[in-house]
Amino acid sequence: MELKVQQIKPEQTYNLRHIILRPHQSFKACQYETDHDDNAFHIGAFHNDELVSVGSIYLESHPEFNKCKQYRLRAMATVEAFRNKGAGRAVVDFAEKIIKHHDGELLWCKGRTTVEEYYKKLGFKPFGEVFDYPPIGPHLIMYKKIQK
């Protein structure tokens, strides 16, 4: 399957965020205050000009990790028909290249426990205990060191 992966505007992520991640919340809940920060960027994977996977990256440190340049992955969402076909991996791989370019050393996220194995396949490791992230449910911190 051929995918085109590129940086996109935050607004382009909102529909997939809403449909896939927060269908029982308002559309406004899918718009984050940090989406337009100078150090934020958003990645989209397209198949035949259809946006099939998105991820948003923010320069944000987790207080439990060593002091290094860290980025946070948020709102990773892939259309169901394109899961297990490399779309999400392509988004994360593209993001990692940008993070490397900006001398980032760590990528972390608050992942739903239902996708822990997926993140492990991408090289992420779990950190700490499962916690509730209202109103979405159980989550786990996952992290990945960025290889130079």
DSSP file (Angstrom, degrees, kcal/mol; ACC not computed):
  #  RESIDUE AA STRUCTURE BP1 BP2  ACC     N-H-->O    O-->H-N    N-H-->O    O-->H-N    TCO  KAPPA ALPHA  PHI   PSI    X-CA   Y-CA   Z-CA
    1    1 A M              0   0    0      0, 0.0     2,-0.5     0, 0.0    46,-0.0   0.000 360.0 360.0 360.0 129.6    0.0    0.0    0.0
    2    2 A E        -     0   0    0      2,-0.0     2,-0.4     0, 0.0    46,-0.3  -0.754 360.0-175.9 -92.0 127.8    1.4    3.4   -1.0
    3    3 A L        -     0   0    0     -2,-0.5     2,-0.6    44,-0.1    44,-0.2  -0.938  19.8-148.9-121.8 144.0    1.2    6.1    1.6
    4    4 A K  E     -A   46   0A   0     42,-2.5    42,-3.0    -2,-0.4     2,-0.4  -0.968  20.5-167.7-108.8 120.9    2.2    9.8    1.4
    5    5 A V  E     +A   45   0A   0     -2,-0.6     2,-0.3    40,-0.2    40,-0.2  -0.922  20.5 141.0-114.5 133.7    3.3   11.0    4.7
    6    6 A Q  E     -A   44   0A   0     38,-2.2    38,-2.8    -2,-0.4     2,-0.2  -0.975  53.5 -79.9-159.2 167.3    3.8   14.7    5.4
    7    7 A Q  E     -A   43   0A   0     -2,-0.3     2,-0.3    36,-0.2    36,-0.3  -0.550  50.5-174.5 -73.2 144.3    3.3   17.5    7.9
    8    8 A I  E     -A   42   0A   0     34,-2.6    34,-0.6    -2,-0.2     5,-0.0  -0.836  29.6 -89.1-133.6 170.0   -0.2   18.8    8.1
    9    9 A K    >   -     0   0    0     -2,-0.3     3,-1.4     1,-0.1     4,-0.5  -0.514  37.8-116.5 -78.2 150.5   -2.1   21.6    9.8
   10   10 A P  G >> S+     0   0    0      0, 0.0     3,-1.9     0, 0.0     4,-0.7   0.880 113.8  62.1 -54.1 -39.4   -3.6   20.9   13.2
   11   11 A E  G >4 S+     0   0    0      1,-0.3     3,-0.5     2,-0.2     4,-0.5   0.782  94.0  63.1 -60.3 -27.0   -7.1   21.5   11.8
   12   12 A Q  G <4 S+     0   0    0     -3,-1.4     4,-0.4     1,-0.2    -1,-0.3   0.697 100.5  53.5 -71.7 -17.4   -6.6   18.5    9.5
   13   13 A T  G <> S+     0   0    0     -3,-1.9     4,-2.5    -4,-0.5    -1,-0.2   0.706  87.4  82.4 -85.7 -21.1   -6.3   16.2   12.5
   14   14 A Y  H <X S+     0   0    0     -4,-0.7     4,-2.6    -3,-0.5     5,-0.2   0.844  85.7  52.7 -61.1 -40.8   -9.5   17.1   14.2
   15   15 A N  H  > S+     0   0    0     -4,-0.5     4,-2.8     2,-0.2     5,-0.2   0.944 114.0  41.9 -63.3 -47.4  -11.9   15.0   12.2
   16   16 A L  H  >>S+     0   0    0     -4,-0.4     4,-2.6     2,-0.2     5,-0.7   0.902 113.2  54.3 -66.6 -39.4  -10.0   11.7   12.8
   17   17 A R  I  X>S+     0   0    0     -4,-2.5     5,-1.6     3,-0.2     4,-1.5   0.934 113.8  42.7 -55.7 -45.4   -9.3   12.7   16.4
   18   18 A H  I  <5S+     0   0    0     -4,-2.6     4,-0.5    -5,-0.2     7,-0.2   0.960 118.0  42.1 -68.4 -52.0  -13.1   13.1   16.9
   19   19 A I  I  <5S+     0   0    0     -4,-2.8    -2,-0.2    -5,-0.2    -1,-0.2   0.897 128.9  26.4 -63.4 -42.7  -14.3   10.0   15.0
   20   20 A I  I  <5S+     0   0    0     -4,-2.6    -3,-0.2    -5,-0.2    -2,-0.2   0.892 132.2  25.9 -93.2 -44.0  -11.7    7.6   16.3
   21   21 A L  I  <<S+     0   0    0     -4,-1.5    -3,-0.2    -5,-0.7    -2,-0.1   0.821 132.5  19.2 -95.5 -33.7  -10.5    8.9   19.7
   22   22 A R    > < +     0   0    0     -5,-1.6     3,-1.7    -4,-0.5    -1,-0.2  -0.305  64.3 146.2-137.3  52.5  -13.3   10.9   21.2
   23   23 A P  T 3  S+     0   0    0      0, 0.0    -1,-0.1     0, 0.0    -4,-0.1   0.758  78.0  51.4 -65.1 -23.3  -16.6   10.1   19.4
   24   24 A H  T 3  S+     0   0    0     -3,-0.1     2,-0.2     2,-0.1    -5,-0.1   0.300 103.7  71.7 -97.0   9.6  -18.7   10.6   22.6
   25   25 A Q  S <  S-     0   0    0     -3,-1.7    -3,-0.1    -7,-0.2     5,-0.0  -0.697  94.4 -83.6-115.6 172.5  -17.2   14.0   23.3
   26   26 A S    >   -     0   0    0     -2,-0.2     3,-0.8     1,-0.1     4,-0.3  -0.324  35.0-116.2 -71.7 158.0  -17.7   17.3   21.5
   27   27 A F  G >  S+     0   0    0      1,-0.2     3,-1.7     2,-0.2    -1,-0.1   0.855 117.0  62.9 -59.9 -34.9  -15.7   18.2   18.4
   28   28 A K  G >  S+     0   0    0      1,-0.3     3,-1.8     2,-0.2    -1,-0.2   0.813  90.4  66.4 -60.3 -31.7  -14.2   21.0   20.5
   29   29 A A  G <  S+     0   0    0     -3,-0.8    -1,-0.3     1,-0.3    -2,-0.2   0.654  93.9  60.9 -65.7 -14.4  -12.7   18.4   22.8
   30   30 A C  G <  S+     0   0    0     -3,-1.7     2,-0.6    -4,-0.3    -1,-0.3   0.394  87.6  83.9 -92.6   2.2  -10.5   17.3   19.9
   31   31 A Q    <   -     0   0    0     -3,-1.8     2,-0.3    -4,-0.1   -20,-0.0  -0.930  69.7-155.7-109.8 115.5   -8.8   20.7   19.6
   32   32 A Y    >   -     0   0    0     -2,-0.6     3,-1.7     1,-0.1     4,-0.3  -0.665  22.1-128.5 -96.7 146.1   -5.9   21.1   22.1
   33   33 A E  G >  S+     0   0    0     -2,-0.3     3,-0.5     1,-0.3    -1,-0.1   0.808 110.0  52.6 -57.1 -31.1   -4.6   24.4   23.4
   34   34 A T  G >  S+     0   0    0      1,-0.2     3,-1.8     2,-0.1    -1,-0.3   0.435  77.0 100.8 -88.4  -0.2   -1.1   23.4   22.3
   35   35 A D  G <  S+     0   0    0     -3,-1.7    -1,-0.2     1,-0.3    -2,-0.1   0.803  88.7  39.9 -57.1 -31.1   -1.9   22.5   18.7
   36   36 A H  G <  S+     0   0    0     -3,-0.5    -1,-0.3    -4,-0.3    -2,-0.1   0.239  83.3 133.5-105.7  13.5   -0.6   25.8   17.4
   37   37 A D    X   -     0   0    0     -3,-1.8     3,-1.6     1,-0.1    -3,-0.0  -0.280  68.1-116.1 -59.6 150.4    2.5   26.1   19.6
   38   38 A D  T 3  S+     0   0    0      1,-0.3    -1,-0.1     3,-0.0    -3,-0.0   0.827 115.1  44.8 -58.4 -33.7    5.7   27.0   17.8
   39   39 A N  T 3  S+     0   0    0     20,-0.1     2,-0.3     2,-0.0    -1,-0.3   0.296  94.1  99.9 -97.4   9.4    7.3   23.7   18.6
   40   40 A A    <   +     0   0    0     -3,-1.6     2,-0.3    18,-0.2    18,-0.2  -0.693  46.8 178.1 -92.6 147.3    4.3   21.5   17.8
   41   41 A F  E     - B   0  57A   0     16,-2.4    16,-3.3    -2,-0.3     2,-0.4  -0.987  15.7-146.5-146.6 158.4    3.9   19.7   14.6
   42   42 A H  E     -AB   8  56A   0    -34,-0.6   -34,-2.6    -2,-0.3     2,-0.4  -0.968   8.4-156.6-131.2 137.7    1.3   17.3   13.1
   43   43 A I  E     -AB   7  55A   0     12,-3.0    12,-1.8    -2,-0.4     2,-0.4  -0.911   7.7-172.0-119.3 140.1    1.8   14.4   10.7
   44   44 A G  E     -AB   6  54A   0    -38,-2.8   -38,-2.2    -2,-0.4     2,-0.5  -0.989  13.3-151.0-131.3 142.9   -0.7   12.8    8.4
   45   45 A A  E     -AB   5  53A   0      8,-2.6     7,-3.1    -2,-0.4     8,-1.2  -0.956  19.5-163.3-110.1 128.9   -0.5    9.7    6.2
   46   46 A F  E     -AB   4  51A   0    -42,-3.0   -42,-2.5    -2,-0.5     2,-0.5  -0.896  13.6-167.0-115.0 140.0   -2.6    9.8    3.0
   47   47 A H  E >  S- B   0  50A   0      3,-2.5     3,-1.9    -2,-0.4   -44,-0.1  -0.987  85.4 -17.5-122.7 118.4   -3.7    6.9    0.8
   48   48 A N  T 3  S-     0   0    0     -2,-0.5    -1,-0.1   -46,-0.3     3,-0.1   0.913 129.6 -53.3  50.2  46.8   -5.1    8.1   -2.6
   49   49 A D  T 3  S+     0   0    0      1,-0.2     2,-0.5   -45,-0.0    -1,-0.3   0.512 112.8 122.6  68.3   7.5   -5.4   11.7   -1.1
   50   50 A E  E <   -B   47   0A   0     -3,-1.9    -3,-2.5     2,-0.0     2,-0.6  -0.882  66.7-125.8 -99.7 128.3   -7.5   10.4    1.8
   51   51 A L  E     +B   46   0A   0     -2,-0.5    -5,-0.2    -5,-0.2     3,-0.1  -0.614  40.1 163.5 -72.4 117.1   -6.2   11.2    5.3
   52   52 A V  E     +     0   0A   0     -7,-3.1    27,-2.9    -2,-0.6     2,-0.3   0.568  57.9  23.5-116.1 -13.7   -5.9    7.8    7.0
   53   53 A S  E     -BC  45  78A   0     -8,-1.2    -8,-2.6    25,-0.2     2,-0.3  -0.978  60.0-178.8-155.4 141.4   -3.7    8.3   10.0
   54   54 A V  E     +BC  44  77A   0     23,-2.7    23,-2.3    -2,-0.3     2,-0.3  -0.956   5.3 177.5-138.1 156.7   -2.6   11.3   12.1
   55   55 A G  E     -B   43   0A   0    -12,-1.8   -12,-3.0    -2,-0.3     2,-0.4  -0.953  15.8-147.6-155.6 144.1   -0.4   12.1   15.1
   56   56 A S  E     -BC  42  74A   0     18,-2.6    18,-3.1    -2,-0.3     2,-0.4  -0.936  10.8-159.7-118.0 138.8    0.5   15.3   16.8
   57   57 A I  E     -BC  41  73A   0    -16,-3.3   -16,-2.4    -2,-0.4     2,-0.4  -0.954   8.3-175.7-123.8 134.3    3.9   16.0   18.4
   58   58 A Y  E     - C   0  72A   0     14,-2.2    14,-3.3    -2,-0.4     2,-1.2  -0.976  34.9-117.3-130.5 141.0    4.6   18.6   21.1
   59   59 A L  E     + C   0  71A   0     -2,-0.4     2,-0.3    12,-0.2    12,-0.2  -0.676  64.2 140.3 -73.7 101.3    7.8   19.7   22.8
   60   60 A E        -     0   0    0     -2,-1.2     2,-0.3    10,-0.8    -2,-0.1  -0.970  43.4-140.3-153.3 128.6    6.8   18.6   26.3
   61   61 A S        -     0   0    0     -2,-0.3     6,-0.1    11,-0.0     8,-0.1  -0.705  11.3-137.4 -93.7 141.4    8.8   17.0   29.1
   62   62 A H    >   -     0   0    0     -2,-0.3     3,-1.5     4,-0.2    -2,-0.0  -0.853  18.2-135.8 -91.2 129.8    7.5   14.3   31.3
   63   63 A P  T 3  S+     0   0    0      0, 0.0    -1,-0.1     0, 0.0     4,-0.0   0.694  98.8  58.7 -63.9 -18.8    8.6   15.1   34.9
   64   64 A E  T 3  S+     0   0    0      2,-0.1     2,-0.2     3,-0.0     3,-0.1   0.620  92.6  81.1 -86.4 -12.5    9.6   11.4   35.6
   65   65 A F  S <  S-     0   0    0     -3,-1.5     3,-0.1     1,-0.1     5,-0.0  -0.562  93.1 -85.6 -94.6 159.0   12.2   11.2   32.8
   66   66 A N        -     0   0    0     -2,-0.2     2,-1.1     1,-0.2    -4,-0.2  -0.142  56.7 -88.7 -54.4 153.6   15.7   12.4   32.8
   67   67 A K  S    S+     0   0    0     -3,-0.1     2,-0.3    -6,-0.1    -1,-0.2  -0.556  81.2 121.8 -70.4 102.0   16.3   16.0   31.8
   68   68 A C  S    S-     0   0    0     -2,-1.1     2,-0.8    -3,-0.1    36,-0.1  -0.922  75.5 -71.9-150.4 172.3   16.6   15.7   28.1
   69   69 A K        -     0   0    0     -2,-0.3    36,-3.3    34,-0.3    37,-1.3  -0.621  62.6-176.0 -77.0 112.8   14.9   17.2   25.0
   70   70 A Q  E     - d   0 106A   0     -2,-0.8   -10,-0.8    35,-0.2     2,-0.4  -0.834  18.8-162.9-117.2 147.5   11.5   15.4   25.0
   71   71 A Y  E     -Cd  59 107A   0     35,-2.6    37,-2.3    -2,-0.3     2,-0.5  -0.957  13.4-140.8-124.9 147.4    8.6   15.3   22.7
   72   72 A R  E     -Cd  58 108A   0    -14,-3.3   -14,-2.2    -2,-0.4     2,-0.5  -0.920   6.3-145.8-111.3 131.6    5.1   14.1   23.4
   73   73 A L  E     +Cd  57 109A   0     35,-3.1    37,-0.5    -2,-0.5     2,-0.3  -0.828  28.0 172.7 -91.4 128.3    3.0   12.2   20.9
   74   74 A R  E     +C   56   0A   0    -18,-3.1   -18,-2.6    -2,-0.5    37,-0.1  -0.945  50.0  16.6-133.3 156.1   -0.8   12.9   21.3
   75   75 A A  E     +     0   0A   0     -2,-0.3     2,-0.6     1,-0.2    -1,-0.1   0.848  65.7 179.3  55.9  43.6   -3.9   12.1   19.4
   76   76 A M  E     +     0   0A   0    -21,-0.2     2,-0.4    -3,-0.1   -21,-0.2  -0.675  12.0 167.0 -74.7 121.2   -2.5    9.2   17.3
   77   77 A A  E     -C   54   0A   0    -23,-2.3   -23,-2.7    -2,-0.6     2,-0.4  -0.996  18.7-175.2-144.4 134.3   -5.5    7.9   15.3
   78   78 A T  E     -C   53   0A   0     -2,-0.4   -25,-0.2   -25,-0.2     5,-0.1  -0.995  35.5-108.4-130.9 133.9   -5.7    5.6   12.3
   79   79 A V    >   -     0   0    0    -27,-2.9     3,-2.3    -2,-0.4     4,-0.3  -0.341  35.1-120.1 -56.7 136.2   -8.8    4.8   10.2
   80   80 A E  G >  S+     0   0    0      1,-0.3     3,-1.6     2,-0.2    -1,-0.1   0.846 110.5  58.2 -53.2 -41.4   -9.8    1.2   11.1
   81   81 A A  G 3  S+     0   0    0      1,-0.3    -1,-0.3     3,-0.0    -2,-0.1   0.662 108.9  47.5 -64.6 -15.0   -9.5   -0.1    7.5
   82   82 A F  G X >S+     0   0    0     -3,-2.3     3,-1.0   -30,-0.2     5,-0.8   0.300  83.2 117.0-110.8   7.6   -5.8    1.1    7.5
   83   83 A R  T < 5S+     0   0    0     -3,-1.6   -30,-0.0    -4,-0.3    -3,-0.0  -0.484  78.7  19.5 -75.0 148.9   -4.7   -0.4   10.9
   84   84 A N  T 3 5S+     0   0    0     -2,-0.1    -1,-0.2     1,-0.1    -4,-0.0   0.740 103.2  94.8  62.7  25.0   -2.0   -3.1   10.8
   85   85 A K  T < 5S-     0   0    0     -3,-1.0    -2,-0.1     0, 0.0    -1,-0.1   0.243 105.4 -96.9-126.3   9.0   -1.0   -1.9    7.3
   86   86 A G  T  >5S+     0   0    0     -4,-0.1     4,-2.2     3,-0.0     5,-0.1   0.419  89.4 117.7  96.4  -1.8    1.8    0.5    8.3
   87   87 A A  H  ><S+     0   0    0     -5,-0.8     4,-1.7     2,-0.2     5,-0.1   0.951  81.5  41.7 -66.8 -48.5   -0.1    3.8    8.3
   88   88 A G  H  > S+     0   0    0     -6,-0.3     4,-2.4     1,-0.2     5,-0.2   0.907 114.5  52.0 -64.5 -42.2    0.5    4.5   12.0
   89   89 A R  H  > S+     0   0    0      1,-0.2     4,-3.1     2,-0.2     5,-0.2   0.898 107.3  53.7 -60.0 -40.4    4.1    3.3   11.9
   90   90 A A  H  X S+     0   0    0     -4,-2.2     4,-2.2     2,-0.2    -1,-0.2   0.889 108.4  49.7 -62.7 -39.1    4.7    5.7    8.9
   91   91 A V  H  X S+     0   0    0     -4,-1.7     4,-2.3     2,-0.2    -2,-0.2   0.942 114.2  44.1 -63.9 -48.0    3.4    8.6   10.9
   92   92 A V  H  X S+     0   0    0     -4,-2.4     4,-2.6     2,-0.2    -2,-0.2   0.914 112.9  51.4 -65.8 -42.8    5.6    7.8   13.9
   93   93 A D  H  X S+     0   0    0     -4,-3.1     4,-1.6     2,-0.2    -1,-0.2   0.916 111.4  48.0 -59.9 -43.2    8.6    7.1   11.7
   94   94 A F  H  X S+     0   0    0     -4,-2.2     4,-1.6    -5,-0.2    -1,-0.2   0.918 111.4  50.6 -63.5 -43.9    8.2   10.5   10.0
   95   95 A A  H  X S+     0   0    0     -4,-2.3     4,-2.6     1,-0.2    -2,-0.2   0.902 106.4  55.5 -61.0 -41.6    7.8   12.2   13.3
   96   96 A E  H  X S+     0   0    0     -4,-2.6     4,-2.7     1,-0.2    -1,-0.2   0.869 103.6  54.6 -61.4 -36.7   11.0   10.6   14.7
   97   97 A K  H  X S+     0   0    0     -4,-1.6     4,-2.1     2,-0.2    -1,-0.2   0.911 110.6  45.8 -63.0 -41.4   12.9   12.0   11.7
   98   98 A I  H  X S+     0   0    0     -4,-1.6     4,-1.4     2,-0.2    -2,-0.2   0.913 112.0  51.3 -66.9 -42.4   11.7   15.5   12.6
   99   99 A I  H  <>S+     0   0    0     -4,-2.6     5,-3.1     1,-0.2     3,-0.4   0.916 109.8  49.9 -61.4 -43.9   12.5   15.0   16.3
  100  100 A K  H ><5S+     0   0    0     -4,-2.7     3,-2.1     1,-0.2    -1,-0.2   0.917 106.6  55.7 -58.9 -43.8   16.0   13.8   15.4
  101  101 A H  H 3<5S+     0   0    0     -4,-2.1    -1,-0.2     1,-0.3    -2,-0.2   0.812 109.6  46.7 -59.2 -30.6   16.5   16.9   13.2
  102  102 A H  T 3<5S-     0   0    0     -4,-1.4    -1,-0.3    -3,-0.4    -2,-0.2   0.139 120.8-109.6 -98.7  18.3   15.6   19.0   16.3
  103  103 A D  T < 5 +     0   0    0     -3,-2.1   -34,-0.3     1,-0.2    -3,-0.2   0.778  58.3 167.6  60.0  30.7   18.0   17.0   18.5
  104  104 A G      < -     0   0    0     -5,-3.1    -1,-0.2    -6,-0.2   -34,-0.2  -0.486  20.7-171.1 -71.9 146.7   15.2   15.4   20.4
  105  105 A E        +     0   0    0    -36,-3.3    41,-2.2     1,-0.3     2,-0.3   0.578  62.4  32.4-114.8 -15.7   16.2   12.5   22.6
  106  106 A L  E     -dE  70 145A   0    -37,-1.3   -35,-2.6    39,-0.3     2,-0.4  -0.999  51.8-163.2-149.8 139.8   12.9   11.0   23.8
  107  107 A L  E     +dE  71 144A   0     37,-2.8    37,-2.5    -2,-0.3     2,-0.3  -0.992  23.5 170.0-121.0 130.1    9.3   10.5   22.5
  108  108 A W  E     +dE  72 143A   0    -37,-2.3   -35,-3.1    -2,-0.4     2,-0.3  -0.916   8.4 178.9-137.4 163.5    6.6    9.7   25.0
  109  109 A C  E     -dE  73 142A   0     33,-2.5    33,-2.5    -2,-0.3     2,-0.8  -0.977  36.5-116.5-154.6 164.9    2.8    9.4   25.1
  110  110 A K  E     - E   0 141A   0    -37,-0.5     2,-0.3    -2,-0.3    31,-0.2  -0.907  47.8-171.1-103.3  98.4   -0.1    8.6   27.3
  111  111 A G  E     - E   0 140A   0     29,-2.5    29,-2.5    -2,-0.8     5,-0.1  -0.697  26.8-109.5 -98.2 144.8   -1.4    5.5   25.5
  112  112 A R  E >   - E   0 139A   0     -2,-0.3     3,-1.9    27,-0.2    27,-0.3  -0.405  28.9-122.6 -62.5 144.0   -4.7    3.7   26.1
  113  113 A T  G >  S+     0   0    0     25,-1.9     3,-1.2     1,-0.3     4,-0.3   0.781 109.5  68.4 -62.3 -24.6   -4.0    0.3   27.6
  114  114 A T  G 3  S+     0   0    0     24,-0.3    -1,-0.3     1,-0.2     4,-0.1   0.669 105.4  40.5 -69.1 -15.5   -5.8   -1.2   24.6
  115  115 A V  G <> S+     0   0    0     -3,-1.9     4,-2.2     1,-0.1    -1,-0.2   0.163  78.8 111.0-117.2  17.5   -3.0   -0.2   22.3
  116  116 A E  H <> S+     0   0    0     -3,-1.2     4,-2.1     1,-0.2     5,-0.1   0.918  79.9  50.2 -57.1 -45.2    0.0   -1.0   24.6
  117  117 A E  H  > S+     0   0    0     -4,-0.3     4,-1.9     1,-0.2    -1,-0.2   0.869 107.4  55.0 -64.3 -35.8    1.1   -3.9   22.4
  118  118 A Y  H  > S+     0   0    0      1,-0.2     4,-1.0     2,-0.2    -1,-0.2   0.948 108.9  46.6 -60.4 -49.2    0.9   -1.7   19.3
  119  119 A Y  H  <>S+     0   0    0     -4,-2.2     5,-2.5     1,-0.2     3,-0.4   0.869 108.0  56.8 -63.6 -35.6    3.2    0.9   20.9
  120  120 A K  H ><5S+     0   0    0     -4,-2.1     3,-1.8     1,-0.2    -1,-0.2   0.900 102.5  55.4 -60.9 -39.5    5.6   -1.9   21.9
  121  121 A K  H 3<5S+     0   0    0     -4,-1.9    -1,-0.2     1,-0.3    -2,-0.2   0.791 104.8  54.2 -62.4 -27.3    5.8   -3.0   18.3
  122  122 A L  T 3<5S-     0   0    0     -4,-1.0    -1,-0.3    -3,-0.4    -2,-0.2   0.406 129.6 -97.6 -87.2   2.3    6.9    0.6   17.5
  123  123 A G  T < 5S+     0   0    0     -3,-1.8    22,-0.3     1,-0.3    -3,-0.2   0.499  77.9 139.0  97.2   4.9    9.7    0.4   20.1
  124  124 A F      < -     0   0    0     -5,-2.5    -1,-0.3    -6,-0.1    20,-0.2  -0.500  37.9-150.6 -80.2 152.5    8.0    2.1   23.0
  125  125 A K  E     -F  143   0A   0     18,-2.9    18,-2.3    -2,-0.2     2,-0.1  -0.939  19.6-111.5-120.9 145.7    8.3    0.8   26.5
  126  126 A P  E     -F  142   0A   0      0, 0.0     2,-0.4     0, 0.0    16,-0.2  -0.430  29.4-163.5 -73.8 152.4    5.8    1.1   29.3
  127  127 A F  E     -F  141   0A   0     14,-2.4    14,-0.8    -2,-0.1     2,-0.0  -0.991  46.8 -22.6-138.6 127.7    6.6    3.3   32.3
  128  128 A G  E    S-     0   0A   0     -2,-0.4     2,-0.2    12,-0.1     3,-0.0  -0.230  93.3 -36.3  76.2-162.6    4.8    3.3   35.7
  129  129 A E  E     -     0   0A   0      1,-0.1    12,-0.3    -3,-0.0     2,-0.1  -0.568  63.9 -91.5 -99.4 159.4    1.4    2.1   36.5
  130  130 A V  E     -     0   0A   0     -2,-0.2     2,-0.3    10,-0.1    10,-0.2  -0.452  48.9-173.3 -64.9 140.3   -1.9    2.2   34.6
  131  131 A F  E     -F  139   0A   0      8,-2.4     8,-3.3    -2,-0.1     2,-0.4  -0.944  26.7-107.1-136.7 158.1   -3.9    5.3   35.5
  132  132 A D  E     -F  138   0A   0     -2,-0.3     8,-0.0     6,-0.2     0, 0.0  -0.709  22.9-166.3 -87.2 135.2   -7.4    6.6   34.6
  133  133 A Y  E >>  -F  137   0A   0      4,-2.0     3,-2.2    -2,-0.4     4,-1.3  -0.781  37.8-110.9-121.0  83.3   -7.6    9.4   32.1
  134  134 A P  T 34 S+     0   0    0      0, 0.0    -2,-0.0     0, 0.0     0, 0.0  -0.266  90.2   7.7 -61.4 143.4  -11.1   10.7   32.5
  135  135 A P  T 34 S+     0   0    0      0, 0.0    -3,-0.0     0, 0.0     0, 0.0  -0.898 129.4  53.7 -94.5  19.8  -13.3   10.5   30.5
  136  136 A I  T <4 S-     0   0    0     -3,-2.2    -4,-0.0     1,-0.2   -24,-0.0   0.866  95.6-130.1 -86.3 -38.1  -11.4    8.2   28.2
  137  137 A G  E  <  + F   0 133A   0     -4,-1.3    -4,-2.0   -25,-0.0    -1,-0.2  -0.820  53.5   7.8 123.9-163.4  -10.3    5.4   30.5
  138  138 A P  E     + F   0 132A   0      0, 0.0   -25,-1.9     0, 0.0   -24,-0.3  -0.307  62.5 173.1 -66.0 134.0   -7.2    3.5   31.5
  139  139 A H  E     -EF 112 131A   0     -8,-3.3    -8,-2.4   -27,-0.3     2,-0.3  -0.843  18.4-155.3-133.0 167.9   -3.9    4.7   30.1
  140  140 A L  E     -E  111   0A   0    -29,-2.5   -29,-2.5    -2,-0.3     2,-0.4  -0.993  26.4-114.2-144.5 139.8   -0.2    4.0   30.5
  141  141 A I  E     -EF 110 127A   0    -14,-0.8   -14,-2.4   -12,-0.3     2,-0.4  -0.620  36.5-173.4 -72.9 132.3    2.9    6.2   29.9
  142  142 A M  E     -EF 109 126A   0    -33,-2.5   -33,-2.5    -2,-0.4     2,-0.3  -0.963   3.1-177.1-125.7 144.9    4.9    4.8   27.0
  143  143 A Y  E     -EF 108 125A   0    -18,-2.3   -18,-2.9    -2,-0.4     2,-0.3  -0.968  14.1-166.4-144.3 160.0    8.3    6.1   25.9
  144  144 A K  E     -E  107   0A   0    -37,-2.5   -37,-2.8    -2,-0.3     2,-0.3  -0.977  22.1-130.3-147.0 128.0   10.9    5.6   23.3
  145  145 A K  E     -E  106   0A   0     -2,-0.3     2,-0.6   -22,-0.3   -39,-0.3  -0.621  29.6-124.3 -76.6 137.9   14.5    6.8   23.1
  146  146 A I        -     0   0    0    -41,-2.2     2,-0.4    -2,-0.3    -1,-0.1  -0.737  21.9-132.5 -87.5 122.3   15.3    8.5   19.8
  147  147 A Q              0   0    0     -2,-0.6   -47,-0.1     1,-0.1   -41,-0.0  -0.590 360.0 360.0 -78.2 130.8   18.2    6.9   18.1
  148  148 A K              0   0    0     -2,-0.4    -1,-0.1   -43,-0.1    -2,-0.0   0.457 360.0 360.0 -79.1 360.0   20.8    9.4   16.8
